[in-house]
Amino acid sequence: MLNQCILIMGISGSGKTTTGKLLANKIGGDFLDADDLHPRCNIQKIKNGYSLTDQDRAPWLEEIISAITNYHRQ
């Protein structure tokens, strides 16, 4: 599985992080939680009980793309 990326997607609380960590451990891969890539303003908005808009998500999605691209360049 050299230089492959597996994305696990689903709704909040569906077990994505748990599944991702278990899978990464099983196959000897790296785990990155996309939630950790949110800008601070998004995290604060979520903590305050507000939903993110598509505009809020745009920089987060760019960070995900960047993380995947940088991983494949290693």
C-alpha positions as CSV (number, residue, x, y, z in Angstrom):
1,M,0.0,0.0,0.0
2,L,2.9,2.3,-0.6
3,N,1.9,5.9,-1.0
4,Q,-1.8,5.2,-0.9
5,C,-4.4,7.3,0.8
6,I,-7.6,5.9,2.3
7,L,-10.3,8.5,3.1
8,I,-13.0,7.5,5.7
9,M,-16.1,9.8,5.5
10,G,-19.3,9.9,7.4
11,I,-21.5,11.9,9.7
12,S,-20.4,13.2,13.1
13,G,-20.1,10.5,15.7
14,S,-20.1,7.6,13.2
15,G,-16.7,6.2,14.3
16,K,-14.5,7.6,11.6
17,T,-11.6,8.4,13.9
18,T,-11.8,5.0,15.7
19,T,-12.0,3.1,12.4
20,G,-9.2,5.2,10.9
21,K,-6.8,4.7,13.8
22,L,-7.5,0.9,13.9
23,L,-7.0,0.6,10.1
24,A,-3.8,2.6,10.1
25,N,-2.5,0.4,13.0
26,K,-3.5,-2.7,11.2
27,I,-1.8,-1.9,7.9
28,G,1.1,0.0,9.4
29,G,0.0,3.3,7.9
30,D,-0.2,6.9,9.1
31,F,-3.4,8.4,10.5
32,L,-4.5,12.0,10.1
33,D,-7.8,13.3,11.5
34,A,-9.2,15.9,9.1
35,D,-10.9,17.6,12.1
36,D,-7.4,18.7,13.2
37,L,-7.1,20.7,9.9
38,H,-9.9,23.1,10.6
39,P,-9.0,26.7,11.0
40,R,-9.4,28.1,14.6
41,C,-12.4,30.1,13.5
42,N,-14.3,27.0,12.4
43,I,-13.5,25.2,15.6
44,Q,-14.8,28.2,17.6
45,K,-17.9,28.3,15.5
46,I,-18.6,24.6,16.1
47,K,-17.9,25.0,19.8
48,N,-20.4,27.8,20.0
49,G,-23.1,25.6,18.4
50,Y,-23.1,27.0,14.9
51,S,-23.1,24.9,11.7
52,L,-20.3,25.5,9.2
53,T,-21.3,26.9,5.8
54,D,-19.7,25.8,2.5
55,Q,-17.7,29.0,2.7
56,D,-16.4,28.0,6.1
57,R,-15.4,24.6,4.9
58,A,-13.5,25.8,1.8
59,P,-10.2,26.5,3.6
60,W,-10.5,23.2,5.5
61,L,-11.0,21.2,2.3
62,E,-8.0,23.0,0.8
63,E,-5.9,21.9,3.9
64,I,-7.1,18.3,3.4
65,I,-6.1,18.4,-0.3
66,S,-2.7,19.9,0.7
67,A,-2.1,17.2,3.3
68,I,-2.9,14.4,0.8
69,T,-0.7,16.1,-1.8
70,N,2.2,16.5,0.6
71,Y,1.9,12.9,1.8
72,H,2.2,11.7,-1.8
73,R,5.4,13.8,-2.3
74,Q,7.2,12.1,0.6
